[in-house]
Amino acid sequence: MHAIEIDRLTRVYGSVRAVDGVSFHVEPGEIFGFMGHNGAGKTTTLRMLLGLTRPTSGSARVLGHDVVHESLEVRRQCGFLPASYALPAHMTARQFLHYVAAMFDLDPGVAETRIQSLLQLFGLEAAADRKLGGFSTGMTQKVGLAQALINEPRILLLDEPTSGLDPLGRYELLEHLRRLSSERGVTVLFSSHILSDIETLCQRVAALHQGKLVAFGPVEALKSEHRSANMDELYLSLARRAA
Amino acid sequence: MKARFLWLDMRATLGERKTWLAAGMMLYAAISMPFVAAKPPEHVLSALKGWFSTSDPFILFLFIWTDLAMNKCILVLGVVLASSLLIRERETGQLAVLLSKPISPAAYFLARTLSACAVMGVLYIGTHLAAAPFVARSLPGFRAGLFFASMAVHLFAAFFAVCFSALMAVLIQRRALAGFVSLMVLSLLVGMAFIGFYNPAWNGISQLNPLTQGISVLGHVDDLRPGHVLTPIALLLGMNAAVLALGALRVRHLEM
């Protein structure tokens, strides 16, 4: 069974086809790159996978669960970090993580243990009892990632997770993701327009352009097929061909 | 419904600045009202004597407390606590994080509204508990049973103010407009709450006003029975449930 299976997924807003008949699949335990320029349809696709946006047509399954009819079960097993978000400024990092844990019905004792280990993992122990309103972008992103991991998800959907991070924060985040995949077998759908991050992290990718899937497969095979030396060249070649 | 989530949400709301401002307003009412009631303006006194046919200072206080203080407080608090529900979270981007968890939008709306009701309850009951000893000492003929019976019924009208404001938030989906409409409608309901007292011809229709139900104990100050407390509470529970159901229905069809 594929971890994520998308079949002719389409979302139309008025006359705009935000996602247009997209099909691809993600294998369990892999870090899969989902690339495309801003507005290509990546975020809409991720939102449909979580059942937050209803597809106009097509279907998708996450760990075998239909994203429309079993969206709560999908969300129970997924962690999600949106591209653009804020955390409640009046809560501390610890309070917020407990708040999210309660949404998963986690036992308070289990939640406390997980929160402690996540705070440690992201180096947030010293800031755990400070209000989130005073956090820097990098620290907010770490809390964002911690909240996405609180339920020990089998699938992690990350939407532009490295934007806004400094080089060190970006490096640490990519390392965390590698560890999650290799040590815990977490499947990561890594959506980004920063192609170097995808090249660093992913073996296989899907590329969207104006809502349409323009490429899907192993990075090396795609580069060789399109005679591209790196991801930038590959994406430019794909985008030009699609235009 | 996730009970722990409800509890944590309530605790978080209690820690917000807006809640502290609301608490300050309630505290001001608790401290100032006994002074106002000790020497009420002449026109208020004569109107009250006309409606209640009594010069019992405690009854006069109860009217002033319920109408001039608590009715106004609950309409402002209802708007403050709930009129930006889900709108603020969506504007700031918090909703994208929160609704990616295994909780439906309708359940989230219900949990947040009930949590706001709980905060209203804490502030409202706290104010009464704080005011009671002060009033008992400064006002002759204080009747604790009547004071708290009136509080119990009016509390459910306070919950209505919260539920209604939350409904406006999800129907209108614009923070300022939702707050304004909630404030206007609730003000109108507060303003008409006593209409059945001074014009019995309006008594029947005014029973549909949740705020009239909320102050109904004042119509039974000399013959208060359990039914005078339980019936309006049951009616207000029904009204609140209907408003919550409408809100949940609306949220189900929203794409976040």
Chai-1 contact restraints between the chains, C-beta under 6 A:
chainA,res_idxA,chainB,res_idxB,connection_type,confidence,min_distance_angstrom,max_distance_angstrom,comment,restraint_id
A,L50,B,S100,contact,1.0,0.0,6.0,A-B,restraint_1
A,L52,B,M256,contact,1.0,0.0,6.0,A-B,restraint_2
A,T53,B,E255,contact,1.0,0.0,6.0,A-B,restraint_3
A,L72,B,P102,contact,1.0,0.0,6.0,A-B,restraint_4
A,R75,B,S100,contact,1.0,0.0,6.0,A-B,restraint_5
A,R75,B,K101,contact,1.0,0.0,6.0,A-B,restraint_6
A,R75,B,P102,contact,1.0,0.0,6.0,A-B,restraint_7
A,R76,B,P102,contact,1.0,0.0,6.0,A-B,restraint_8
A,F80,B,S100,contact,1.0,0.0,6.0,A-B,restraint_9
A,P82,B,A96,contact,1.0,0.0,6.0,A-B,restraint_10
A,S84,B,G93,contact,1.0,0.0,6.0,A-B,restraint_11
A,Y85,B,G93,contact,1.0,0.0,6.0,A-B,restraint_12
A,Y85,B,A96,contact,1.0,0.0,6.0,A-B,restraint_13
A,Y85,B,V97,contact,1.0,0.0,6.0,A-B,restraint_14
A,A86,B,T92,contact,1.0,0.0,6.0,A-B,restraint_15
A,A86,B,G93,contact,1.0,0.0,6.0,A-B,restraint_16
A,A86,B,Q94,contact,1.0,0.0,6.0,A-B,restraint_17
A,H90,B,G15,contact,1.0,0.0,6.0,A-B,restraint_18
A,H90,B,E16,contact,1.0,0.0,6.0,A-B,restraint_19
A,M91,B,A12,contact,1.0,0.0,6.0,A-B,restraint_20
A,Y99,B,L8,contact,1.0,0.0,6.0,A-B,restraint_21
A,A102,B,K2,contact,1.0,0.0,6.0,A-B,restraint_22
A,A102,B,R4,contact,1.0,0.0,6.0,A-B,restraint_23
A,A102,B,F5,contact,1.0,0.0,6.0,A-B,restraint_24
A,A102,B,L8,contact,1.0,0.0,6.0,A-B,restraint_25
A,M103,B,F5,contact,1.0,0.0,6.0,A-B,restraint_26
A,M103,B,K101,contact,1.0,0.0,6.0,A-B,restraint_27
A,M103,B,I103,contact,1.0,0.0,6.0,A-B,restraint_28
A,D105,B,K2,contact,1.0,0.0,6.0,A-B,restraint_29
